[in-house]
């Protein structure tokens, strides 16, 4: 009897119509599975950790606005999850309104804080008198605008217009046309990279308060010719001045030079956690370089 494959369940930051949903659909690539929206990033992590979801798709960095700190904190802190993959998604922030409203009538623009930041110059130039309101997600902003009778607009994906019966009055409002968001796929089990497969490894660690501490760590990668594609610091949430460092490097843990570098780094850091080794995102028609593009 042929083996019946279980349908996997994927979670993302909702409601429907977010870029996270687009990334989840892109990651599934037509495979059978159920895509479920969650009300917060923490809910995505908790549902994966509890086994209610098999994997979660979460934004980790943006090419315009940098790291998504909440995701880094959740991975470093309360949830023992692993990064199993990545997705790069071109991001176009559209300005959506209720039907019949004109741009000059807009009094408030609602969106996620990163979307507002990605459109900062446009909003200052075209809607200087409009107030800005932060929402938990771009799709939540679209839903709020759809339910309101006020002259409000939402910065959200084009697909949110159809989802919430809104009109697109500005198709692309972001300040930088090549805006890209990188998403991580998180799960309970670590993924191994196949031989010959191009992979990245991500890790987080703390360093002691001494001269040259970070240099000593970075040197272990440099002398072995290991390319670091990202280094990010976040407060350790203990004492003021204590930081955690997040690093992405090219190569998988099964490669001798990577394995040796990680062994050396573990000796001169504290609390080092290998977040996972995973295949780099390859989308040949996107024009996106997986080694350098950000969220």
Wavefront OBJ file of the C-alpha trace (Angstrom):
o trace
v 0.000 0.000 0.000
v 1.348 3.412 -0.940
v 2.331 5.650 1.967
v -0.172 8.442 2.651
v 1.636 11.717 3.260
v 0.161 13.889 5.990
v -0.934 17.337 4.944
v 1.285 19.895 6.674
v -0.081 22.943 8.482
v 1.685 26.283 8.010
v 1.068 29.387 10.109
v 1.645 33.060 9.274
v 0.929 36.501 10.723
v -2.621 37.365 9.668
v -5.288 38.275 8.947
v -5.671 37.176 5.330
v -4.058 39.452 2.808
v -0.665 40.042 4.452
v 2.729 39.734 2.812
v 3.314 36.874 5.241
v 0.430 35.000 3.624
v 1.987 35.626 0.202
v 5.299 34.278 1.495
v 3.571 31.181 2.893
v 1.876 30.517 -0.453
v 5.187 31.032 -2.250
v 6.930 28.642 0.139
v 4.266 25.940 -0.354
v 4.709 26.232 -4.143
v 1.563 24.294 -4.919
v 2.195 21.494 -2.397
v -0.761 20.138 -0.448
v -1.129 21.798 2.916
v -3.218 24.085 5.081
v -2.187 27.703 5.545
v -3.521 29.263 8.756
v -3.382 32.885 9.919
v -2.395 33.811 13.468
v -3.058 37.038 15.333
v 0.572 37.679 16.330
v 4.117 36.496 15.721
v 4.204 35.000 19.210
v 1.066 32.988 18.383
v 2.817 31.595 15.289
v 5.804 30.485 17.399
v 3.617 29.070 20.187
v 1.432 27.084 17.779
v 4.497 25.548 16.120
v 6.120 24.761 19.493
v 2.902 23.126 20.765
v 2.492 21.021 17.628
v -0.693 22.753 16.478
v 1.225 23.873 13.392
v 4.023 22.042 11.614
v 5.869 25.184 10.537
v 5.569 28.953 10.646
v 6.485 31.624 8.094
v 7.783 34.787 9.788
v 9.474 37.965 8.476
v 13.044 38.371 9.663
v 14.450 41.364 7.766
v 13.623 44.014 5.198
v 15.978 45.546 2.648
v 14.748 49.024 3.580
v 14.058 48.874 7.314
v 16.345 46.093 8.543
v 15.690 43.340 11.070
v 12.339 42.368 12.583
v 13.472 42.420 16.194
v 10.462 40.542 17.575
v 11.268 37.464 15.483
v 14.926 37.463 16.547
v 13.899 37.795 20.201
v 11.418 34.921 19.958
v 14.000 32.622 18.379
v 16.698 33.527 20.902
v 14.389 33.358 23.890
v 11.345 31.366 24.903
v 10.869 29.053 21.921
v 13.180 26.165 21.063
v 12.548 26.223 17.312
v 14.825 25.932 14.286
v 15.111 27.809 10.998
v 14.324 25.312 8.221
v 14.246 27.573 5.181
v 13.906 31.079 3.805
v 11.771 32.944 1.286
v 12.508 36.281 -0.392
v 9.427 38.287 -1.336
v 9.433 41.545 -3.351
v 7.293 44.013 -1.396
v 5.059 46.645 -2.975
v 3.050 48.728 -0.539
v -0.195 49.905 -2.157
v -2.431 52.663 -0.814
v -5.975 51.311 -0.386
v -9.181 53.222 0.368
v -12.937 52.665 0.387
v -14.406 53.082 -3.058
v -14.957 56.661 -4.174
v -12.381 58.248 -1.866
v -9.675 60.377 -3.499
v -6.067 60.740 -2.398
v -6.492 64.394 -1.388
v -9.314 63.417 1.002
v -7.245 60.967 3.067
v -6.883 62.101 6.694
v -5.223 59.028 8.212
v -2.951 56.246 6.910
v -3.004 52.916 8.767
v -0.460 50.114 8.505
v 2.196 48.022 10.199
v 5.056 50.161 11.502
v 7.502 48.756 8.952
v 5.171 49.526 6.047
v 4.765 53.108 7.276
v 8.552 53.403 7.504
v 9.005 51.959 3.998
v 6.729 54.713 2.634
v 7.952 57.557 4.846
v 9.081 59.910 2.071
v 6.030 59.262 -0.093
v 3.633 59.993 2.785
v 5.523 63.142 3.758
v 5.403 64.365 0.159
v 1.871 63.377 -0.897
v -0.058 63.312 2.404
v 1.765 65.748 4.705
v -1.354 66.514 6.779
v -2.487 62.908 7.259
v -1.937 61.231 10.614
v -0.295 57.804 10.809
v -1.752 54.883 12.774
v 0.132 51.654 13.495
v -1.626 48.283 13.186
v -0.546 44.733 13.977
v -0.247 43.925 10.243
v -0.834 45.468 6.828
v -3.941 43.338 6.317
v -5.326 44.393 9.698
v -4.929 47.982 8.480
v -6.928 47.148 5.340
v -9.629 45.513 7.432
v -9.792 48.523 9.747
v -10.126 50.930 6.819
v -12.848 48.785 5.214
v -14.903 48.836 8.419
v -14.528 52.569 9.022
v -16.650 55.349 7.558
v -13.800 57.837 8.008
v -11.557 59.054 5.134
v -8.769 56.634 5.946
v -6.305 54.701 3.815
v -4.253 51.560 4.368
v -0.774 50.640 3.179
v -1.084 46.962 2.304
v -0.513 44.370 -0.458
v -2.612 44.676 -3.603
v -4.306 41.360 -2.796
v -5.711 42.914 0.402
v -7.809 45.239 -1.769
v -9.743 42.298 -3.159
v -9.934 40.583 0.225
v -11.500 43.631 1.924
v -13.273 45.230 -1.062
v -11.058 48.307 -1.202
v -9.868 50.444 -4.093
v -6.191 50.815 -5.027
v -5.451 54.516 -5.544
v -1.639 54.236 -5.468
v -0.260 50.873 -6.714
v 3.287 51.420 -5.386
v 3.866 53.822 -2.498
v 7.150 52.497 -1.073
v 10.142 54.801 -1.324
v 12.499 52.164 -2.736
v 11.247 50.116 -5.711
v 13.527 47.143 -4.993
v 12.067 46.616 -1.522
v 12.355 42.948 -0.449
v 11.362 41.076 2.693
v 13.126 37.926 3.798
v 11.062 35.334 5.657
v 12.220 32.389 7.750
v 10.478 29.039 7.932
v 10.551 27.853 11.558
v 9.828 24.355 12.845
v 10.429 22.034 15.781
v 13.056 19.897 14.069
v 16.365 20.877 12.552
v 16.741 20.416 8.799
v 19.832 18.862 7.248
v 21.262 20.095 3.956
v 21.793 17.589 1.171
v 25.356 17.117 -0.159
v 26.119 19.725 -2.789
v 23.150 21.878 -1.777
v 23.824 25.585 -1.239
v 22.998 26.329 2.367
v 23.127 28.993 5.046
v 23.599 28.543 8.771
v 22.181 30.963 11.339
v 23.249 31.271 14.975
v 22.933 33.537 18.004
v 25.361 34.060 20.903
v 26.472 36.428 23.620
v 30.009 37.734 24.148
v 31.996 38.708 27.197
v 32.738 42.330 28.038
v 36.390 42.406 26.982
v 38.456 44.105 24.251
v 38.404 42.295 20.913
v 35.719 39.791 21.958
v 33.682 40.138 18.765
v 36.814 40.303 16.581
v 38.003 36.959 17.978
v 34.714 35.382 16.909
v 34.588 36.887 13.443
v 38.206 35.890 12.853
v 37.311 32.191 13.176
v 35.098 32.531 10.119
v 37.458 34.796 8.172
v 40.517 32.519 8.429
v 38.436 29.628 7.053
v 37.073 31.628 4.137
v 33.484 31.501 5.415
v 31.323 34.324 4.088
v 29.105 36.076 6.649
v 25.981 37.480 4.974
v 24.441 39.165 8.024
v 25.398 40.217 11.525
v 22.820 41.790 13.811
v 22.829 42.788 17.475
v 19.873 42.795 19.852
v 19.649 43.721 23.544
v 20.034 40.624 25.731
v 17.206 41.992 27.933
v 19.313 41.634 31.060
v 21.747 44.441 31.846
v 22.046 47.661 29.885
v 24.884 47.190 27.387
v 24.516 43.401 27.133
v 23.814 42.242 23.571
v 23.135 39.086 21.623
v 24.608 38.735 18.151
v 22.838 37.008 15.265
v 24.948 35.771 12.362
v 24.108 34.209 9.002
v 26.903 32.459 7.135
v 27.196 30.640 3.843
v 27.540 26.877 4.268
v 25.954 24.032 6.232
v 27.012 22.498 9.534
v 28.086 19.304 7.787
v 30.927 21.155 6.020
v 34.224 20.587 7.890
v 35.284 24.255 7.877
v 31.886 25.418 9.150
v 31.773 22.704 11.810
v 35.252 23.618 13.037
v 34.483 27.357 13.100
v 31.309 26.761 15.119
v 33.239 24.570 17.563
v 35.813 27.330 18.082
v 33.172 30.047 18.427
v 31.250 28.031 21.017
v 34.337 28.143 23.258
v 34.613 31.947 23.292
v 30.908 32.855 23.525
v 28.126 32.119 25.970
v 24.670 30.771 25.253
v 25.473 30.000 21.621
v 22.470 28.520 19.818
v 22.623 27.232 16.266
v 19.293 28.281 14.802
v 19.672 25.930 11.864
v 21.223 25.154 8.497
v 18.860 25.459 5.552
v 18.824 25.760 1.744
v 19.275 29.283 0.432
v 16.308 30.728 -1.408
v 16.601 30.352 -5.138
v 14.070 32.079 -7.367
v 15.785 32.390 -10.788
v 13.219 34.746 -12.300
v 13.046 37.157 -9.349
v 16.368 38.938 -9.840
v 16.946 38.716 -6.067
v 20.356 37.730 -4.746
v 19.800 35.336 -1.819
v 23.148 36.171 -0.269
v 22.668 39.907 0.005
v 19.007 40.925 -0.058
v 17.257 41.832 3.176
v 13.645 41.669 4.547
l 1 2 3 4 5 6 7 8 9 10 11 12 13 14 15 16 17 18 19 20 21 22 23 24 25 26 27 28 29 30 31 32 33 34 35 36 37 38 39 40 41 42 43 44 45 46 47 48 49 50 51 52 53 54 55 56 57 58 59 60 61 62 63 64 65 66 67 68 69 70 71 72 73 74 75 76 77 78 79 80 81 82 83 84 85 86 87 88 89 90 91 92 93 94 95 96 97 98 99 100 101 102 103 104 105 106 107 108 109 110 111 112 113 114 115 116 117 118 119 120 121 122 123 124 125 126 127 128 129 130 131 132 133 134 135 136 137 138 139 140 141 142 143 144 145 146 147 148 149 150 151 152 153 154 155 156 157 158 159 160 161 162 163 164 165 166 167 168 169 170 171 172 173 174 175 176 177 178 179 180 181 182 183 184 185 186 187 188 189 190 191 192 193 194 195 196 197 198 199 200 201 202 203 204 205 206 207 208 209 210 211 212 213 214 215 216 217 218 219 220 221 222 223 224 225 226 227 228 229 230 231 232 233 234 235 236 237 238 239 240 241 242 243 244 245 246 247 248 249 250 251 252 253 254 255 256 257 258 259 260 261 262 263 264 265 266 267 268 269 270 271 272 273 274 275 276 277 278 279 280 281 282 283 284 285 286 287 288 289 290 291 292 293 294 295
